[in-house]
């Protein structure tokens, strides 16, 4: 295990060194090519992926019909970053959303925030359910990271996007928790009632 971590650390340093000497256009082209090779090897049907992400409205849990092995999870994180580096946030979106939710479940909040932001960049034409999941998840992560003003903005966006009473209630509860963390007991009590 330690040997694998050491190899990964060296790989990351070599990658940073090489990328620093390439033009932005070359980095985008290479990132896109590499992402497409990994995506093909991963053998995940994009239609199935989007269908699953869209059939879990108002929740941030990974879609129940999507199960991945550790190797696949690593590739999902890689695909989000590579498509983003290629300037293809639209293609990064499903992978970034899955990666963000997985990182959040593992309390890797910095990684979760990074992945939710990648997903957010690609969500311009995404469904209401996906935009809800991104806003709700990012709002939650930002609250846990103590970035309350930005959290409130995202949670209010999620509230506007919620398509069910359960989704609205869960988001309102988060806004109440946020008010409590900010010391606004009146608002917290009103929201949580």
C-alpha angles and dihedrals in degrees: 000000000000089000090055091050091050092051091048091051092051091045090054092050092049091048092051091049094050095044091051089065097050129087118252090248092052091049090051092049094046092045091052093047093049092045092052092050092049092045091052091048091048089058097209114154108231093210091054090046094053093041090054094046090050097047094063100068120183094009133099097200115116110264109273095228092056115082124169136188120232091260090054092048089054089051092049090056090046093050092053091053096042096048088046091050088049090057091248102122089157090063092041092055103088093042093045092050092050091045092048093051091046092049090048091052088053092048091243090142099170091053091044091053092048092050094045088052091052089050091047091055091055097043100084092110098024125123122271090251093055093045088050092052091050096047093043094046095045091046090052093048093047090051091052089049091053096249094131103166093053090042091055091051093053094043091051088051089051090049090054091049098045109118099193139046089245092054092049092047093050092048092046088052089054090050088052090051089049092052089050091051089051091052095248097135095169093056092041091054092046092049095045096048 
